[in-house]
Amino acid sequence: MVGTSTETLVMGASRRGPKTKPRRSAFKRIGAPLLAVVALVVLWQIVCVVFKVPYYIVPSPLEVGQSFGENISTLLEHSAPTVIEAGAGFLVGNSIAILLAVLFVHWKAAEDALMPVAVFIQTVPIVAIAPVLVLMLGTGYAPKIVIAALISFFPTLVNMVKGLKAVEKEHLELFRLLSASRSETFWKLRVFASMPFLFSSLRITATTSVIGAIVAEWIGSQRGLGYMIIQATYNFDTPLLYATMIMASLVAVVFFSIVSVLERLFVTWSAESKM
């Protein structure tokens, strides 16, 4: 049996490698990006005023902000379905990807047979799949969740397979010498090695799942941020269109932030040496 001492050795080995960089100051992490955003917004406003750009082509930040404030209740109401669809798709897609990655690592034949299928599904445009899923599953939550899951699935599958295999030979040999079982090797070695890879893909899919849900709402939906984008486009309400896109971006940022917080909680060792 492999005890706590062995797990400590493995964790200690994971910490070795390039020294971690000191944490960036609060200004570099938060202040600098905020200044960049403010500068871009000011430049946007100046261009709209100087060149007298019509609001129905490119609205100014002030017009977008006014529309956002006037429609905030509607935006929040339509954000709820999008959050549900993106969140459920994120969980379903990533869960299936993780389970398949575990299967692939332990059964090479399954990887050889199913990985090409996963690659083929990934190459099919989501816009082409959406109408088919709406016909099959109706106009409720189901097709939107499936599309968000499809977008979340492939990056996590590839990264998780790579992470589970990213175990140094010396560590595997150590576990063999200690007569560790396959389950002990998996939980106490491969899982730790895969965590940085897993969270790298989760950060990506946290935002792309929102995109998938919005794209799915373009077809056969009566609510959601995607539905609002279509309606604003048809009505030539460009300020509302931009305000809806900002709300969608905020939802994606919240998803990304949640994953980043979870990563800091679960990946407490140096990830740089593993990436």
Backbone torsions as a table, in degrees:
resi	resn	phi	psi	omega
1	MET	NA	147.9	179.9
2	VAL	-102.0	117.9	-174.6
3	GLY	-91.5	-167.9	-178.6
4	THR	-64.7	-33.1	-179.1
5	SER	-61.6	-40.0	178.6
6	THR	-66.1	-41.7	178.6
7	GLU	-62.3	-36.9	177.5
8	THR	-64.6	-39.2	177.4
9	LEU	-61.1	-43.7	-178.9
10	VAL	-65.1	-44.1	179.4
11	MET	-64.5	-37.8	177.7
12	GLY	-64.9	-38.1	178.1
13	ALA	-66.9	-33.1	179.2
14	SER	-68.1	-28.1	-179.1
15	ARG	-78.6	-20.1	-179.6
16	ARG	-72.9	160.6	-178.5
17	GLY	122.5	-156.5	-179.4
18	PRO	-59.2	138.8	179.3
19	LYS	-66.8	141.9	-180.0
20	THR	-69.9	145.4	178.7
21	LYS	-74.7	144.6	178.4
22	PRO	-61.1	148.7	-179.7
23	ARG	-59.9	136.5	179.1
24	ARG	-69.1	153.2	178.8
25	SER	-65.9	161.6	-179.3
26	ALA	-60.9	-33.9	-179.9
27	PHE	-65.8	-44.6	-178.4
28	LYS	-66.7	-33.5	-177.9
29	ARG	-80.0	-34.4	-174.0
30	ILE	-119.6	-47.7	-174.3
31	GLY	-63.6	-46.6	-177.5
32	ALA	-61.6	-47.6	176.6
33	PRO	-61.2	-37.8	178.9
34	LEU	-64.7	-41.2	177.5
35	LEU	-62.7	-39.2	178.6
36	ALA	-63.9	-42.2	179.3
37	VAL	-64.7	-45.2	179.6
38	VAL	-60.6	-41.9	179.9
39	ALA	-63.2	-41.8	179.3
40	LEU	-65.6	-40.1	179.7
41	VAL	-65.3	-42.5	178.6
42	VAL	-62.8	-44.1	178.2
43	LEU	-62.1	-41.1	177.4
44	TRP	-59.3	-46.1	-179.8
45	GLN	-63.6	-42.5	-179.5
46	ILE	-62.7	-44.4	-179.9
47	VAL	-61.4	-43.5	-179.1
48	CYS	-64.1	-38.1	-178.0
49	VAL	-75.5	-47.5	-175.7
50	VAL	-64.6	-45.5	-176.8
51	PHE	-92.2	2.0	177.4
52	LYS	51.2	52.9	-179.1
53	VAL	-72.1	127.2	179.0
54	PRO	-60.0	142.1	-176.0
55	TYR	-64.5	-27.8	-177.7
56	TYR	-78.5	-7.8	173.9
57	ILE	-99.1	-61.3	174.9
58	VAL	-137.6	106.3	178.7
59	PRO	-72.8	154.6	177.3
60	SER	-76.8	161.1	177.2
61	PRO	-57.1	-34.7	178.9
62	LEU	-65.1	-40.9	179.0
63	GLU	-67.8	-38.9	177.4
64	VAL	-65.6	-43.0	178.3
65	GLY	-62.9	-39.2	177.7
66	GLN	-63.8	-44.6	178.3
67	SER	-64.0	-39.5	178.8
68	PHE	-61.0	-44.9	-179.8
69	GLY	-66.4	-40.0	-178.8
70	GLU	-69.6	-28.4	-175.5
71	ASN	-113.0	20.0	-174.4
72	ILE	-60.7	-39.8	-179.5
73	SER	-65.8	-40.5	177.7
74	THR	-66.9	-40.4	179.0
75	LEU	-63.0	-42.2	178.6
76	LEU	-66.2	-39.4	179.2
77	GLU	-62.0	-42.5	-178.6
78	HIS	-82.5	-12.2	176.1
79	SER	-73.4	-31.4	-175.8
80	ALA	-57.7	-50.3	178.2
81	PRO	-60.7	-39.0	-179.7
82	THR	-64.4	-40.9	178.5
83	VAL	-63.7	-42.5	179.2
84	ILE	-63.0	-47.0	-178.3
85	GLU	-64.9	-46.2	-179.0
86	ALA	-67.1	-42.1	180.0
87	GLY	-65.1	-44.7	179.2
88	ALA	-66.3	-42.2	178.1
89	GLY	-63.5	-39.3	177.3
90	PHE	-60.0	-47.1	-178.4
91	LEU	-67.4	-44.6	-178.1
92	VAL	-66.5	-49.7	-177.5
93	GLY	-61.6	-44.7	-179.2
94	ASN	-71.3	-35.2	178.2
95	SER	-63.7	-45.7	178.5
96	ILE	-63.9	-40.2	179.8
97	ALA	-62.4	-42.7	-179.5
98	ILE	-65.1	-43.8	179.3
99	LEU	-62.7	-42.8	178.3
100	LEU	-65.6	-37.9	178.7
101	ALA	-62.3	-41.4	176.8
102	VAL	-62.2	-42.2	177.9
103	LEU	-62.4	-43.8	-178.5
104	PHE	-62.3	-38.8	-178.0
105	VAL	-67.4	-34.7	-177.6
106	HIS	-93.7	-12.3	-177.5
107	TRP	-141.6	95.7	-174.7
108	LYS	-61.3	-35.0	-179.4
109	ALA	-62.1	-37.5	178.8
110	ALA	-65.6	-39.9	178.0
111	GLU	-63.9	-43.9	179.8
112	ASP	-63.0	-33.0	-176.4
113	ALA	-84.4	-39.2	-170.4
114	LEU	-98.8	-24.9	-178.9
115	MET	-61.4	-42.6	175.5
116	PRO	-59.7	-34.5	177.8
117	VAL	-65.2	-42.6	178.5
118	ALA	-63.1	-39.8	178.2
119	VAL	-64.4	-41.7	179.6
120	PHE	-62.6	-44.3	179.2
121	ILE	-61.7	-38.1	-179.1
122	GLN	-65.9	-29.3	-176.8
123	THR	-80.3	-14.7	-179.9
124	VAL	-76.6	126.2	-179.3
125	PRO	-60.2	135.8	-179.6
126	ILE	-61.8	-35.5	179.5
127	VAL	-61.7	-30.7	178.2
128	ALA	-78.0	-31.6	-178.8
129	ILE	-77.3	-33.8	-173.3
130	ALA	-54.4	-49.7	-179.6
131	PRO	-61.6	-35.9	179.5
132	VAL	-64.4	-44.0	-179.9
133	LEU	-67.1	-35.9	177.2
134	VAL	-64.2	-40.5	177.6
135	LEU	-64.8	-37.5	-177.4
136	MET	-78.8	-40.5	-169.6
137	LEU	-111.1	-4.3	179.8
138	GLY	90.4	-167.4	-175.2
139	THR	-106.6	14.5	180.0
140	GLY	-83.2	-151.0	-178.9
141	TYR	-71.4	-30.2	-169.0
142	ALA	-54.4	-53.7	-177.6
143	PRO	-64.2	-33.4	178.7
144	LYS	-67.5	-40.3	178.9
145	ILE	-65.5	-40.9	179.9
146	VAL	-62.8	-43.3	-179.6
147	ILE	-65.6	-44.0	176.5
148	ALA	-61.6	-36.6	178.4
149	ALA	-67.9	-40.0	178.8
150	LEU	-62.0	-40.7	179.3
151	ILE	-68.1	-34.7	-178.3
152	SER	-79.1	-22.3	-168.5
153	PHE	-67.4	-54.5	-167.2
154	PHE	-67.3	-47.0	179.1
155	PRO	-57.2	-40.3	-179.8
156	THR	-70.0	-37.8	178.4
157	LEU	-60.2	-49.8	-177.6
158	VAL	-63.9	-46.8	-177.6
159	ASN	-67.8	-37.4	-178.5
160	MET	-69.5	-40.4	176.4
161	VAL	-60.6	-45.8	179.1
162	LYS	-62.7	-40.9	-179.2
163	GLY	-67.3	-41.6	179.6
164	LEU	-66.0	-25.6	178.1
165	LYS	-91.5	-8.7	-176.1
166	ALA	-83.5	55.9	178.8
167	VAL	-112.3	128.9	-180.0
168	GLU	-66.2	142.9	-177.8
169	LYS	-60.1	-34.3	-179.8
170	GLU	-62.8	-37.5	179.0
171	HIS	-69.3	-41.7	177.2
172	LEU	-62.3	-40.7	179.9
173	GLU	-65.8	-37.4	176.9
174	LEU	-60.7	-44.1	179.8
175	PHE	-66.6	-35.3	176.8
176	ARG	-65.8	-41.6	179.4
177	LEU	-63.4	-31.1	179.6
178	LEU	-89.7	10.0	177.6
179	SER	57.2	40.9	178.0
180	ALA	-73.6	142.5	176.5
181	SER	-76.1	170.3	179.3
182	ARG	-63.9	-38.0	179.9
183	SER	-68.1	-38.6	177.6
184	GLU	-66.2	-40.2	177.5
185	THR	-63.3	-38.9	-179.3
186	PHE	-67.4	-52.8	-172.8
187	TRP	-74.0	-34.0	-173.8
188	LYS	-99.1	-6.3	-179.9
189	LEU	-129.2	-59.3	-175.0
190	ARG	-66.7	-38.7	-179.0
191	VAL	-62.9	-43.8	178.6
192	PHE	-62.5	-40.3	-179.7
193	ALA	-66.6	-29.5	-174.2
194	SER	-86.3	-16.8	-172.6
195	MET	-59.5	-46.4	177.8
196	PRO	-60.4	-38.2	178.4
197	PHE	-66.4	-41.7	-178.9
198	LEU	-61.8	-48.6	-177.0
199	PHE	-70.1	-26.1	173.8
200	SER	-61.9	-42.3	178.5
201	SER	-74.2	-33.8	179.4
202	LEU	-65.4	-34.8	176.8
203	ARG	-63.4	-36.4	178.7
204	ILE	-70.7	-49.9	-175.1
205	THR	-70.9	-20.3	176.7
206	ALA	-61.4	-33.9	179.2
207	THR	-90.7	-39.0	-178.4
208	THR	-68.9	-26.2	177.1
209	SER	-65.0	-34.5	176.4
210	VAL	-66.4	-42.2	177.1
211	ILE	-60.2	-44.2	179.8
212	GLY	-60.9	-42.4	179.6
213	ALA	-64.7	-40.3	-179.8
214	ILE	-67.4	-42.6	177.3
215	VAL	-60.9	-40.8	179.5
216	ALA	-65.0	-31.5	-179.6
217	GLU	-73.5	-14.3	176.9
218	TRP	-66.4	-22.3	-174.0
219	ILE	-117.6	116.4	172.8
220	GLY	65.8	42.3	178.5
221	SER	-131.9	147.8	178.1
222	GLN	-115.2	8.7	179.0
223	ARG	-158.6	163.9	-178.0
224	GLY	109.8	163.3	-179.3
225	LEU	-66.9	-32.5	176.0
226	GLY	-63.7	-40.8	176.8
227	TYR	-62.8	-40.9	179.0
228	MET	-65.2	-36.9	177.8
229	ILE	-61.9	-43.8	179.5
230	ILE	-64.9	-44.4	-179.0
231	GLN	-65.1	-42.1	178.6
232	ALA	-64.8	-35.2	178.0
233	THR	-67.0	-46.2	-179.9
234	TYR	-63.6	-33.7	-178.2
235	ASN	-89.6	3.2	-177.6
236	PHE	55.1	32.1	176.8
237	ASP	-92.9	76.2	-174.1
238	THR	-63.9	-40.4	176.2
239	PRO	-57.6	-41.3	177.9
240	LEU	-67.1	-36.0	177.1
241	LEU	-59.1	-47.5	179.5
242	TYR	-66.5	-39.2	179.3
243	ALA	-63.2	-38.5	177.7
244	THR	-66.2	-39.9	177.9
245	MET	-64.6	-35.8	177.2
246	ILE	-65.3	-42.3	178.0
247	MET	-62.1	-41.1	177.7
248	ALA	-62.6	-39.7	178.1
249	SER	-65.1	-38.8	178.6
250	LEU	-64.1	-39.7	177.0
251	VAL	-61.8	-44.6	179.3
252	ALA	-63.7	-38.6	179.0
253	VAL	-64.7	-39.4	177.8
254	VAL	-62.9	-44.9	177.8
255	PHE	-59.0	-46.7	-179.3
256	PHE	-61.0	-42.0	-178.6
257	SER	-65.3	-39.6	178.6
258	ILE	-61.5	-45.0	178.8
259	VAL	-63.5	-39.9	179.7
260	SER	-63.6	-40.2	177.4
261	VAL	-64.8	-43.8	178.3
262	LEU	-62.0	-37.3	178.7
263	GLU	-62.6	-42.9	179.3
264	ARG	-64.4	-29.8	-179.9
265	LEU	-76.9	-39.6	-173.3
266	PHE	-94.5	-33.0	-179.5
267	VAL	-103.3	87.8	-175.3
268	THR	-95.2	-6.5	177.5
269	TRP	-99.3	176.9	-176.7
270	SER	-69.6	120.9	177.4
271	ALA	-88.8	-20.0	-175.0
272	GLU	-63.6	-36.2	-177.6
273	SER	-71.1	-14.1	-178.1
274	LYS	-101.2	-16.5	-173.7
275	MET	-88.7	NA	NA
